[in-house]
Amino acid sequence: MIYVLQHKKLRVQRPQHLKSLIPSKDLVFGRQFTDHMLNIQWSAENGWSDPLIQPYGKISLDPSAMVFHYSFECFEGLKAYKDKNGKIRLFRPDMNMKRFKKSAARISLPDFNGEELLECIKELIRLEERWIPVERGYSLYIRPTLIGTQESLGVNSTGRALLFVICSPVGPYYKTGFSAVRLLATTEYVRAWPGGTGDAKIGGNYAPCVKPQIDASKKGYHQNLWLFGENDELTEVGTMNCFVLLKNELGETELVTPPLDGSILAGVTRDSILSLARSWNEFKVSERKITMPEVVKAAEDGRLIEMFGSGTACIVSPIEGIYYRGQNLKVPLDPNDASSQAGPVTRRFADTLLGIQYGEIPHEWSIILN
Ligand SMILES: *Cc1c(COP(=O)(O)O)cnc(C)c1O
């Protein structure tokens, strides 16, 4: 009998003792974890086991488990927020579930019902309510993970898998307001390529990017600007999507982000920024290829307005400069305020999204859990 994932079957095992909460000021991103985790096993013979919320703890796996050898791993990242009225909120979690299924499919990990999984995750978050910090900008980071656990060194699809979800209380990305980043436009390494896996949130995409990141950091840059192709097309910034606001050659103000051509990770924040920008209808919004020579030319002509990265962790990350093939390119921040660390449009996206996430701006994207 093959079973499907069903939230109605969810059972809860509580720990004997609850951990002590960590003062918000001592939170370090992704280092502290809550009391529980969600665990769901899968096997080719039986399908999905009954979901179990159990005390947070170590996982025991055979050294031959496929995840250790061939990187059968995909993950998601989303946040739970507590609003002023004490309500717990999620931001567009259906998009994370869809992307999770897509990432799993790309590496032959088993499919599941995303709505059922989301119901289990909501129950986990409700149980961890005390861990969700109340201060604005703070949240509970949720990390759904799916790994292949088949005990085998054969490169093949996995007959066993484990889906688990852990939660980590996190602080705001910018503790003291925005802090603009300097990028190293990386020409020596490529993050993703057509036909590759750049559009899947799979572990294998991330480890290879750490060395280039360390190299960039040693040279005094915060992040890599990932390029692709002969024309040095912009793709992503570190593990964020990339946006350029410029006045184009026709004199139109245009917000540009690279298209989802298979090498770009389809960020929930990216999609939200595009939607907001289209609803404002104040400038042209394009998903199109954009190259470094185009950005350099715009900067030289005084047409480059703002640039930023986007992702769940920071919402937006303003960019103040790019080192590109021997040249230091300055990216404008706020023309009316020399001390500002973000341009007005970047700031407006951040404020609007934060307002929606914390329930201050009513919006269908924000889901209430309690
Ligand atoms: C997760 C991720 C993003 C951002 O996605 P969000 O859903 O907005 O958090 C962008 N690029 C890469 C490579 C990522 O892994």
The ligand as an ORCA input file, in Angstrom:
! r2SCAN-3c Opt
* xyz 0 1
  C      16.612     31.288     -2.059
  C      17.340     32.010     -3.141
  C      16.919     33.266     -3.635
  C      15.830     34.071     -3.007
  O      14.587     33.450     -2.994
  P      13.456     33.979     -2.015
  O      12.330     33.053     -2.245
  O      13.150     35.376     -2.417
  O      14.014     33.902     -0.629
  C      17.600     33.816     -4.718
  N      18.644     33.176     -5.284
  C      19.097     32.002     -4.818
  C      20.263     31.368     -5.494
  C      18.455     31.388     -3.734
  O      18.913     30.225     -3.275
*
